[in-house]
Amino acid sequence: MSFDTLDELRAILAEMPGPDATALEGAAARNGQLTKPPGALGRLEDLAIWYAGWRGDARPAISAPQVIVFAGNHGVAARGVSAFPPEVTVQMVANFEHGGAAINQLAKAFGARMDVVPLDLDVPTADFTTGPAMSEADVVAALRAGWDGVDPAADLLVVGEMGIGNTTSAAAIAAHLFGGDAGAWTGRGTGVEGDALATKTQVVADGLAMHADAGDGLDVLMRLGGRELAGMVGAMARARFLSIPVIMDGFICTAAAACLEHTATGALDHVVAGHQSAEGAHARMLQALGKTPLLSLGLRLGEGSGAALAIGVLKGAVACHSGMATFAEAGVADG
């Protein structure tokens, strides 16, 4: 299954599979028989059942998580919206490839395969205040890179990003999809403040005015997004068709995910929010999507770092669900 146009992807998204009802029923039944008081493991119980449903196995295990970091450069970076120059994107990709970034350590700690996908770093997207950030051909190429980057053998997916200027892009996407003015969605990102933050907010406002007539989430992605955001969208969409659950990262990843939900309702049912980042508007976006974060640790790094850290939470939930004895197996009276 693949696509060459946005309309072809829209048609694919309209045929999304759901969770396995038999596995959900079996997982819920098993949860009720485990050696613990009902509900004693709190949200871990719901997470395990959710995971079981998507994997089609009432007693699943997580053994092959995959982390993919997509990288892209943004034309609006030239407007002074970031505390760092665009060259940092290329430098950080090299750091990822040599194992020196935070996401490398977290992927290793939780037994995840990690892949890095740079997307035309020598060709920044267009400045979205003057026209669409990408042509349809550009956005489809990035979406397909994400789609093709998912390992069909993976049993859990985390997607992350690197791209100077991408909190500006994410803020513009969020403002268009969820409403409100530019200031409500524009935060400090890499650490901008004062006049630089005012400039960033104005760039978002200008982008919203330029693309007020944008259509569904994929159209918004093309007009206001970036290649790395499109890569994450493509990967999350492919994961759905492979029945691979996804842990969503921070503000930028959530904006990308929102493009899916605003193209096909329910497109994020296989996705949980790994964490709530320190970027001010992230909590608001999670609430709008109905996603309760697993962690809230003040992170604002990106790279998929918060979601990778949450792999441990989901692994713990599944390990308890599948590994604990039932009352009958343990010979313990269940009251």
Backbone hydrogen bonds in HBPLUS format (Angstrom, degrees):
<---DONOR---> <-ACCEPTOR-->    atom                        ^
c    i                          cat <-CA-CA->   ^        H-A-AA   ^      H-
h    n   atom  resd res      DA  || num        DHA   H-A  angle D-A-AA Bond
n    s   type  num  typ     dist DA aas  dist angle  dist       angle   num
A0009-LEU N   A0005-THR O   3.18 MM   4  6.55 151.3  2.27 142.5 149.9     1
A0010-ARG N   A0006-LEU O   2.84 MM   4  6.13 156.1  1.89 150.3 157.5     2
A0011-ALA N   A0007-ASP O   3.01 MM   4  6.25 151.6  2.09 143.1 149.8     3
A0012-ILE N   A0008-GLU O   3.11 MM   4  6.40 149.5  2.20 140.3 148.3     4
A0013-LEU N   A0009-LEU O   2.88 MM   4  6.17 162.6  1.91 157.8 162.1     5
A0014-ALA N   A0010-ARG O   3.06 MM   4  6.28 135.4  2.27 140.0 151.5     6
A0015-GLU N   A0012-ILE O   2.99 MM   3  5.47 159.7  2.03 113.1 119.8     7
A0020-ASP N   A0053-GLY O   2.79 MM  33  4.96 171.0  1.80 136.9 133.8     8
A0024-LEU N   A0020-ASP O   2.99 MM   4  6.27 158.1  2.04 152.4 159.1     9
A0025-GLU N   A0021-ALA O   2.95 MM   4  6.15 163.1  1.98 149.2 153.4    10
A0026-GLY N   A0022-THR O   2.90 MM   4  6.09 162.1  1.93 149.2 154.4    11
A0027-ALA N   A0023-ALA O   2.81 MM   4  5.92 158.2  1.86 149.5 155.4    12
A0028-ALA N   A0024-LEU O   2.95 MM   4  6.12 160.0  1.99 149.4 154.7    13
A0029-ALA N   A0025-GLU O   2.98 MM   4  6.19 157.2  2.03 146.4 152.9    14
A0030-ARG N   A0026-GLY O   2.93 MM   4  6.14 160.2  1.96 146.9 152.3    15
A0031-ASN N   A0027-ALA O   2.90 MM   4  6.08 160.2  1.94 147.9 153.6    16
A0032-GLY N   A0028-ALA O   3.18 MM   4  6.43 144.2  2.32 141.4 149.7    17
A0032-GLY N   A0029-ALA O   3.18 MM   3  5.25 125.5  2.49  96.2 109.5    18
A0033-GLN N   A0030-ARG O   2.89 MM   3  5.20 155.7  1.95 111.1 119.2    19
A0327-PHE N   A0033-GLN O   2.86 MM 294  6.07 146.9  1.97 172.2 176.6    20
A0036-LYS N   A0034-LEU O   2.76 MM   2  5.73 128.3  2.02 114.8  98.6    21
A0035-THR N   A0325-ALA O   3.10 MM 290  6.17 148.1  2.21 169.2 159.4    22
A0040-ALA N   A0037-PRO O   3.02 MM   3  5.33 158.1  2.07 140.6 137.1    23
A0042-GLY N   A0039-GLY O   3.00 MM   3  5.24 159.0  2.04 114.2 117.1    24
A0044-LEU N   A0041-LEU O   3.02 MM   3  5.57 137.2  2.21 150.9 145.0    25
A0045-GLU N   A0042-GLY O   3.16 MM   3  5.95 146.9  2.28 118.7 124.8    26
A0047-LEU N   A0043-ARG O   2.98 MM   4  6.26 162.6  2.01 157.7 162.8    27
A0048-ALA N   A0044-LEU O   3.02 MM   4  6.17 161.0  2.05 147.7 151.9    28
A0049-ILE N   A0045-GLU O   3.14 MM   4  6.38 162.0  2.17 149.7 154.2    29
A0050-TRP N   A0046-ASP O   2.88 MM   4  6.06 162.3  1.91 151.5 157.0    30
A0051-TYR N   A0047-LEU O   2.86 MM   4  6.06 164.7  1.89 152.7 156.8    31
A0052-ALA N   A0048-ALA O   2.90 MM   4  6.08 160.1  1.94 146.7 152.5    32
A0053-GLY N   A0049-ILE O   3.01 MM   4  6.24 154.2  2.08 148.7 154.8    33
A0054-TRP N   A0050-TRP O   3.25 MM   4  6.60 156.4  2.31 150.9 155.9    34
A0055-ARG N   A0051-TYR O   3.01 MM   4  6.24 147.7  2.12 150.8 160.4    35
A0056-GLY N   A0052-ALA O   2.89 MM   4  5.89 117.8  2.29 140.6 155.1    36
A0057-ASP N   A0052-ALA O   3.16 MM   5  5.21 155.3  2.22 143.3 147.2    37
A0155-ASP N   A0064-ALA O   3.05 MM  91  5.38 153.5  2.12 117.3 124.7    38
A0113-ARG N   A0065-PRO O   2.98 MM  48  6.34 155.9  2.03 158.1 151.1    39
A0066-GLN N   A0156-LEU O   2.83 MM  90  6.17 154.8  1.90 152.2 159.1    40
A0158-VAL N   A0066-GLN O   2.87 MM  92  6.24 151.5  1.95 159.5 165.8    41
A0067-VAL N   A0113-ARG O   2.71 MM  46  6.03 161.6  1.74 166.4 173.0    42
A0115-ASP N   A0067-VAL O   2.82 MM  48  6.26 155.8  1.88 158.0 166.3    43
A0068-ILE N   A0158-VAL O   2.90 MM  90  6.39 155.7  1.96 157.5 164.8    44
A0160-GLY N   A0068-ILE O   2.79 MM  92  6.12 157.5  1.84 154.7 156.7    45
A0069-VAL N   A0115-ASP O   2.87 MM  46  6.31 162.3  1.91 158.1 162.4    46
A0117-VAL N   A0069-VAL O   2.80 MM  48  6.12 167.2  1.82 159.7 161.3    47
A0070-PHE N   A0160-GLY O   2.96 MM  90  6.22 167.6  1.98 138.2 135.2    48
A0162-MET N   A0070-PHE O   2.87 MM  92  6.31 130.3  2.12 152.8 158.7    49
A0071-ALA N   A0117-VAL O   3.09 MM  46  6.26 155.1  2.15 140.3 138.2    50
A0119-LEU N   A0071-ALA O   2.83 MM  48  5.82 150.2  1.92 150.5 158.5    51
A0072-GLY N   A0162-MET O   3.07 MM  90  6.64 147.7  2.18 154.7 164.7    52
A0125-THR N   A0073-ASN O   3.05 MM  52  6.44 158.8  2.09 135.6 136.8    53
A0077-ALA N   A0074-HIS O   3.16 MM   3  5.62 157.9  2.21 109.5 116.3    54
A0078-ALA N   A0075-GLY O   3.20 MM   3  6.08 160.9  2.24 122.0 125.2    55
A0079-ARG N   A0076-VAL O   2.88 MM   3  5.35 160.9  1.92 114.8 121.4    56
A0080-GLY N   A0077-ALA O   3.14 MM   3  5.73 160.9  2.18 120.5 121.4    57
A0088-VAL N   A0085-PRO O   3.08 MM   3  5.96 166.4  2.10 126.4 129.9    58
A0089-THR N   A0086-PRO O   3.02 MM   3  5.80 151.8  2.10 122.2 128.1    59
A0091-GLN N   A0087-GLU O   3.20 MM   4  6.50 162.7  2.23 149.3 154.5    60
A0092-MET N   A0088-VAL O   2.78 MM   4  5.92 155.5  1.84 151.6 157.4    61
A0093-VAL N   A0089-THR O   3.00 MM   4  6.24 149.3  2.10 146.7 155.2    62
A0094-ALA N   A0090-VAL O   3.17 MM   4  6.50 157.4  2.23 147.3 152.2    63
A0095-ASN N   A0091-GLN O   3.09 MM   4  6.40 146.9  2.20 137.6 147.2    64
A0096-PHE N   A0092-MET O   2.81 MM   4  6.15 155.2  1.87 151.8 157.6    65
A0097-GLU N   A0093-VAL O   2.90 MM   4  6.17 163.3  1.93 152.0 156.5    66
A0098-HIS N   A0094-ALA O   2.99 MM   4  6.18 133.5  2.21 139.9 151.7    67
A0098-HIS N   A0095-ASN O   3.24 MM   3  5.13 131.3  2.49  92.0 104.7    68
A0100-GLY N   A0095-ASN O   2.90 MM   5  5.17 160.8  1.94 153.8 150.9    69
A0099-GLY N   A0096-PHE O   3.05 MM   3  5.13 160.8  2.08 105.1 110.8    70
A0104-ASN N   A0101-ALA O   3.16 MM   3  5.37 128.3  2.45 100.4 113.0    71
A0105-GLN N   A0102-ALA O   3.04 MM   3  5.31 117.9  2.45 102.4 116.9    72
A0106-LEU N   A0102-ALA O   3.05 MM   4  6.37 160.4  2.09 156.5 162.3    73
A0107-ALA N   A0103-ILE O   2.90 MM   4  5.95 163.9  1.92 148.6 153.2    74
A0108-LYS N   A0104-ASN O   3.06 MM   4  6.16 162.9  2.09 143.3 148.4    75
A0109-ALA N   A0105-GLN O   2.89 MM   4  6.05 155.3  1.95 143.9 151.3    76
A0110-PHE N   A0106-LEU O   3.13 MM   4  6.31 144.9  2.26 146.1 153.2    77
A0112-ALA N   A0107-ALA O   2.80 MM   5  4.81 170.9  1.81 149.3 147.0    78
A0111-GLY N   A0108-LYS O   3.21 MM   3  5.12 169.0  2.22 106.0 107.9    79
A0123-VAL N   A0120-ASP O   2.92 MM   3  5.43 163.9  1.94 119.3 123.6    80
A0126-ALA N   A0133-ALA O   2.93 MM   7  4.49 159.7  1.97 138.2 134.1    81
A0130-THR N   A0127-ASP O   3.06 MM   3  5.89 169.8  2.08 125.7 129.0    82
A0133-ALA N   A0223-ARG O   2.86 MM  90  4.92 151.4  1.94 108.8 118.3    83
A0134-MET N   A0222-MET O   3.02 MM  88  5.33 143.8  2.16 160.9 167.5    84
A0139-VAL N   A0135-SER O   3.04 MM   4  6.33 168.8  2.05 158.0 159.3    85
A0140-VAL N   A0136-GLU O   2.91 MM   4  5.99 161.2  1.95 151.8 157.5    86
A0141-ALA N   A0137-ALA O   3.02 MM   4  6.11 154.8  2.09 141.5 148.3    87
A0142-ALA N   A0138-ASP O   3.13 MM   4  6.44 156.0  2.19 148.0 153.9    88
A0143-LEU N   A0139-VAL O   2.85 MM   4  6.05 159.1  1.89 149.3 155.8    89
A0144-ARG N   A0140-VAL O   2.85 MM   4  6.01 157.9  1.90 149.9 155.7    90
A0145-ALA N   A0141-ALA O   3.01 MM   4  6.23 142.6  2.15 137.7 147.8    91
A0146-GLY N   A0142-ALA O   3.12 MM   4  6.44 152.1  2.20 146.0 152.5    92
A0147-TRP N   A0143-LEU O   2.89 MM   4  6.18 160.1  1.93 148.3 154.5    93
A0148-ASP N   A0144-ARG O   2.81 MM   4  5.89 166.6  1.83 150.2 153.3    94
A0149-GLY N   A0145-ALA O   3.04 MM   4  5.95 123.5  2.37 130.0 143.4    95
A0149-GLY N   A0146-GLY O   3.16 MM   3  5.03 136.4  2.36  93.5 105.9    96
A0154-ALA N   A0151-ASP O   2.89 MM   3  5.39 166.5  1.91 121.1 125.7    97
A0157-LEU N   A0245-PRO O   2.95 MM  88  6.30 150.7  2.03 152.4 161.4    98
A0247-ILE N   A0157-LEU O   2.92 MM  90  6.33 157.8  1.96 163.5 169.9    99
A0303-GLU N   A0161-GLU O   3.19 MM 142  4.79 138.5  2.37 145.8 148.5   100
A0166-ASN N   A0163-GLY O   2.96 MM   3  5.53 150.1  2.05 149.8 146.9   101
A0168-THR N   A0165-GLY O   3.23 MM   3  5.57 134.1  2.45 104.3 115.7   102
A0169-SER N   A0165-GLY O   3.41 MM   4  6.81 154.9  2.48 143.9 150.3   103
A0170-ALA N   A0166-ASN O   2.95 MM   4  6.05 161.3  1.99 140.1 145.3   104
A0171-ALA N   A0167-THR O   2.91 MM   4  5.96 153.0  1.99 137.8 144.9   105
A0172-ALA N   A0168-THR O   3.07 MM   4  6.30 157.7  2.12 147.3 152.8   106
A0173-ILE N   A0169-SER O   2.98 MM   4  6.27 158.9  2.03 151.9 157.7   107
A0174-ALA N   A0170-ALA O   2.92 MM   4  6.10 168.0  1.93 151.8 155.0   108
A0175-ALA N   A0171-ALA O   2.93 MM   4  6.08 163.4  1.96 149.2 153.9   109
A0176-HIS N   A0172-ALA O   3.03 MM   4  6.19 157.9  2.08 145.8 151.7   110
A0177-LEU N   A0173-ILE O   2.91 MM   4  6.11 168.5  1.92 157.8 161.1   111
A0178-PHE N   A0174-ALA O   2.83 MM   4  5.73 162.9  1.86 154.1 158.5   112
A0179-GLY N   A0175-ALA O   2.88 MM   4  4.98 135.1  2.08 126.9 134.9   113
A0184-ALA N   A0181-ASP O   3.16 MM   3  5.64 137.5  2.35 108.7 119.1   114
A0185-TRP N   A0182-ALA O   3.11 MM   3  5.56 149.6  2.21 111.3 119.8   115
A0186-THR N   A0182-ALA O   3.05 MM   4  6.06 131.8  2.30 152.0 166.1   116
A0191-GLY N   A0188-ARG O   2.81 MM   3  4.90 162.3  1.84 123.9 127.6   117
A0192-VAL N   A0188-ARG O   2.95 MM   4  4.92 144.1  2.08 150.6 139.7   118
A0198-ALA N   A0194-GLY O   3.07 MM   4  6.40 154.7  2.13 149.8 157.6   119
A0199-THR N   A0195-ASP O   2.88 MM   4  6.15 152.4  1.95 147.1 154.5   120
A0200-LYS N   A0196-ALA O   2.95 MM   4  6.19 159.0  2.00 144.5 150.3   121
A0201-THR N   A0197-LEU O   2.92 MM   4  6.14 159.6  1.96 148.4 153.6   122
A0202-GLN N   A0198-ALA O   2.99 MM   4  6.20 153.6  2.06 144.3 151.5   123
A0203-VAL N   A0199-THR O   2.91 MM   4  6.21 152.4  1.99 150.9 158.6   124
A0204-VAL N   A0200-LYS O   3.05 MM   4  6.38 157.0  2.10 149.8 155.3   125
A0205-ALA N   A0201-THR O   2.96 MM   4  6.24 160.5  2.00 147.6 153.1   126
A0206-ASP N   A0202-GLN O   2.82 MM   4  6.05 156.8  1.87 150.2 156.5   127
A0207-GLY N   A0203-VAL O   2.94 MM   4  6.16 153.9  2.01 146.0 153.2   128
A0208-LEU N   A0204-VAL O   2.94 MM   4  6.23 156.2  1.99 152.6 158.8   129
A0209-ALA N   A0205-ALA O   3.03 MM   4  6.28 158.3  2.07 148.6 154.1   130
A0210-MET N   A0206-ASP O   2.95 MM   4  6.15 155.8  2.01 146.4 153.1   131
A0211-HIS N   A0207-GLY O   3.05 MM   4  6.21 147.5  2.16 145.7 153.4   132
A0214-ALA N   A0211-HIS O   3.03 MM   3  5.45 160.7  2.07 122.4 122.1   133
A0219-ASP N   A0216-ASP O   3.10 MM   3  5.36 121.0  2.46 102.8 117.3   134
A0220-VAL N   A0216-ASP O   3.00 MM   4  6.33 158.2  2.05 155.0 161.8   135
A0217-GLY N   A0262-HIS O   3.31 MM  45  4.76 157.6  2.37 100.0 102.0   136
A0221-LEU N   A0217-GLY O   2.87 MM   4  6.06 154.9  1.93 145.0 152.3   137
A0222-MET N   A0218-LEU O   3.04 MM   4  6.24 156.7  2.10 142.6 147.7   138
A0223-ARG N   A0219-ASP O   3.03 MM   4  6.26 154.9  2.10 147.1 153.8   139
A0224-LEU N   A0220-VAL O   2.82 MM   4  5.79 168.0  1.83 159.4 162.2   140
A0225-GLY N   A0221-LEU O   2.83 MM   4  4.54 138.4  2.00 126.7 133.4   141
A0230-ALA N   A0226-GLY O   2.99 MM   4  6.30 160.3  2.03 154.9 160.7   142
A0231-GLY N   A0227-ARG O   2.81 MM   4  6.08 149.6  1.90 145.9 154.9   143
A0232-MET N   A0228-GLU O   3.10 MM   4  6.35 155.3  2.17 141.5 146.5   144
A0233-VAL N   A0229-LEU O   3.01 MM   4  6.34 155.3  2.07 147.3 154.4   145
A0234-GLY N   A0230-ALA O   2.90 MM   4  6.16 165.8  1.92 156.1 158.9   146
A0235-ALA N   A0231-GLY O   3.00 MM   4  6.22 156.1  2.06 147.8 154.4   147
A0236-MET N   A0232-MET O   2.91 MM   4  6.10 164.2  1.94 153.1 157.1   148
A0237-ALA N   A0233-VAL O   2.94 MM   4  6.12 155.4  2.00 150.8 157.7   149
A0238-ARG N   A0234-GLY O   2.97 MM   4  6.18 158.6  2.01 145.1 150.9   150
A0239-ALA N   A0235-ALA O   2.92 MM   4  6.11 158.0  1.97 149.5 155.7   151
A0240-ARG N   A0236-MET O   3.23 MM   4  6.46 147.1  2.34 137.9 145.2   152
A0241-PHE N   A0237-ALA O   3.40 MM   4  6.83 151.0  2.49 144.5 150.9   153
A0241-PHE N   A0238-ARG O   3.04 MM   3  5.24 117.9  2.44 100.2 114.9   154
A0242-LEU N   A0238-ARG O   3.06 MM   4  6.36 125.2  2.37 143.8 159.1   155
A0242-LEU N   A0239-ALA O   3.12 MM   3  5.02 140.5  2.28  95.7 107.4   156
A0244-ILE N   A0239-ALA O   2.86 MM   5  4.84 177.3  1.86 145.3 145.9   157
A0243-SER N   A0240-ARG O   3.21 MM   3  5.06 160.9  2.25 100.0 104.8   158
A0246-VAL N   A0270-HIS O   2.94 MM  24  6.20 161.8  1.97 158.6 161.0   159
A0272-VAL N   A0246-VAL O   2.95 MM  26  6.41 157.1  2.00 159.4 165.0   160
A0248-MET N   A0272-VAL O   2.71 MM  24  5.93 173.6  1.71 168.7 170.6   161
A0274-GLY N   A0248-MET O   2.77 MM  26  5.35 157.3  1.82 142.7 150.3   162
A0254-THR N   A0250-GLY O   2.83 MM   4  5.92 156.6  1.88 158.2 166.1   163
A0255-ALA N   A0251-PHE O   3.03 MM   4  6.24 149.3  2.13 141.1 148.8   164
A0256-ALA N   A0252-ILE O   3.05 MM   4  6.37 156.6  2.11 148.2 154.4   165
A0257-ALA N   A0253-CYS O   2.85 MM   4  6.15 161.1  1.89 150.1 155.4   166
A0258-ALA N   A0254-THR O   2.87 MM   4  6.06 148.4  1.97 144.0 152.5   167
A0259-CYS N   A0256-ALA O   3.03 MM   3  5.36 136.2  2.22 104.0 115.9   168
A0260-LEU N   A0257-ALA O   2.94 MM   3  5.29 129.1  2.20 105.0 118.2   169
A0261-GLU N   A0257-ALA O   3.17 MM   4  6.62 160.0  2.21 152.0 156.5   170
A0262-HIS N   A0258-ALA O   2.90 MM   4  6.03 149.5  2.00 146.2 154.1   171
A0263-THR N   A0260-LEU O   2.93 MM   3  5.13 157.7  1.98 109.5 114.9   172
A0264-ALA N   A0260-LEU O   2.96 MM   4  6.24 158.6  2.01 161.9 167.4   173
A0267-ALA N   A0264-ALA O   3.01 MM   3  5.60 142.4  2.16 148.1 147.3   174
A0269-ASP N   A0266-GLY O   3.15 MM   3  5.44 159.1  2.20 121.2 118.9   175
A0271-VAL N   A0268-LEU O   3.02 MM   3  5.09 157.2  2.07 115.5 116.4   176
A0294-LEU N   A0273-ALA O   3.00 MM  21  6.35 143.1  2.14 144.3 153.1   177
A0295-LEU N   A0274-GLY O   3.11 MM  21  6.24 128.7  2.39 121.4 135.8   178
A0276-GLN N   A0295-LEU O   2.84 MM  19  6.37 140.3  2.00 147.6 159.0   179
A0278-ALA N   A0299-LEU O   2.79 MM  21  5.64 151.8  1.87 141.6 147.8   180
A0282-HIS N   A0279-GLU O   2.95 MM   3  5.72 165.6  1.98 131.6 136.4   181
A0285-MET N   A0281-ALA O   3.08 MM   4  6.39 154.1  2.15 151.8 158.7   182
A0286-LEU N   A0282-HIS O   2.91 MM   4  6.20 163.5  1.94 160.5 164.9   183
A0287-GLN N   A0283-ALA O   2.97 MM   4  6.16 159.9  2.01 148.0 153.5   184
A0288-ALA N   A0284-ARG O   3.02 MM   4  6.24 154.4  2.09 141.9 148.9   185
A0289-LEU N   A0285-MET O   3.03 MM   4  6.30 142.2  2.18 144.5 154.5   186
A0289-LEU N   A0286-LEU O   3.14 MM   3  5.11 124.5  2.46  93.6 107.7   187
A0290-GLY N   A0286-LEU O   2.94 MM   4  6.07 111.8  2.42 138.0 155.5   188
A0291-LYS N   A0286-LEU O   2.95 MM   5  5.11 170.9  1.95 147.5 147.2   189
A0290-GLY N   A0287-GLN O   3.07 MM   3  4.94 149.7  2.16  97.6 107.1   190
A0305-SER N   A0302-GLY O   3.00 MM   3  5.92 171.6  2.01 128.5 130.7   191
A0308-ALA N   A0304-GLY O   2.86 MM   4  6.00 155.0  1.92 153.6 161.6   192
A0309-LEU N   A0305-SER O   3.02 MM   4  6.22 154.4  2.09 146.6 153.0   193
A0310-ALA N   A0306-GLY O   3.16 MM   4  6.39 142.2  2.31 136.8 146.6   194
A0310-ALA N   A0307-ALA O   3.07 MM   3  5.00 121.3  2.43  92.2 107.2   195
A0311-ILE N   A0308-ALA O   3.06 MM   3  5.23 152.0  2.14 101.8 110.6   196
A0312-GLY N   A0309-LEU O   3.30 MM   3  6.06 146.0  2.43 114.2 119.3   197
A0313-VAL N   A0310-ALA O   2.99 MM   3  5.05 121.8  2.34  97.7 112.2   198
A0314-LEU N   A0310-ALA O   3.12 MM   4  6.51 163.8  2.15 159.1 161.2   199
A0315-LYS N   A0311-ILE O   2.77 MM   4  5.97 160.4  1.81 156.0 162.4   200
A0316-GLY N   A0312-GLY O   2.94 MM   4  6.03 153.1  2.01 139.7 147.0   201
A0317-ALA N   A0313-VAL O   2.97 MM   4  6.28 154.4  2.04 147.3 154.2   202
A0318-VAL N   A0314-LEU O   2.97 MM   4  6.21 167.3  1.99 154.1 156.5   203
A0319-ALA N   A0315-LYS O   2.83 MM   4  5.93 157.2  1.88 148.6 155.8   204
A0320-CYS N   A0316-GLY O   3.03 MM   4  6.17 162.6  2.06 148.6 152.3   205
A0321-HIS N   A0317-ALA O   3.06 MM   4  6.24 164.2  2.09 146.4 151.3   206
A0322-SER N   A0318-VAL O   2.90 MM   4  5.97 169.3  1.91 154.2 156.8   207
A0323-GLY N   A0319-ALA O   2.79 MM   4  5.41 145.4  1.91 139.4 149.2   208
A0324-MET N   A0320-CYS O   3.09 MM   4  5.39 156.8  2.15 132.5 136.7   209
A0330-ALA N   A0326-THR O   2.97 MM   4  6.15 155.8  2.03 153.6 159.8   210
A0331-GLY N   A0327-PHE O   2.96 MM   4  5.87 117.9  2.35 137.9 152.1   211
A0332-VAL N   A0327-PHE O   3.03 MM   5  4.98 150.8  2.12 144.4 148.3   212
A0331-GLY N   A0328-ALA O   3.34 MM   3  5.15 146.3  2.46  93.0 102.5   213
